[in-house]
Amino acid sequence: MHLHRYERIWLIIGGATLVLFLSIVGVQAFATDAHPPGSLVTVDPKTVTQEAPFNKPSLTQVGEKEYKAVMVARMFSFQPGQMEIPAGSTVHFQITSPDVVHGFEIAGTNVNMMVVPGHINRATYTFDRPGEYLIVCNEYCGTGHQVMGGKIIVK
Ligand code: CUA
């Protein structure tokens, strides 16, 4: 098959670009140990708020400047709705929903995940900067969606 010279050049550029982009994504994924959220941790959304640990959503200290936040997102609030930690603390969040799909985004951080009924989603973040961090639900979840929020106060 005969290809025009320019056509060949553009094919090579296109192919090289594709290989370059895929390589960057691949290297980055392995370097940062990134992987899509698994659906390995499942719970029954009907009984999740009656059983430990989600029957008592809370923030507990698990080490020096290390906390575990067991949270429930439901129409139309987060539990616990407000948490206070000292600056420099690392918080391990685990969250689920007993009703519908919600969002869990901590404004100003890279914590942003979906909260899906039947699944426990996790995120870890270190709060180095003092201040007030807004937790917002960024998945439309019903008539009270816009009031669904929470707060993390870092002192
Ligand atoms: Cu919950 Cu929007």
Boltz pocket constraint, residues with backbone or C-beta under 6 A from the ligand:
constraints:
  - pocket:
      binder: B
      contacts: [[A, 74], [A, 75], [A, 76], [A, 101], [A, 102], [A, 103], [A, 137], [A, 138], [A, 139], [A, 140], [A, 141], [A, 142], [A, 144], [A, 145], [A, 146], [A, 148]]
      max_distance: 6.0
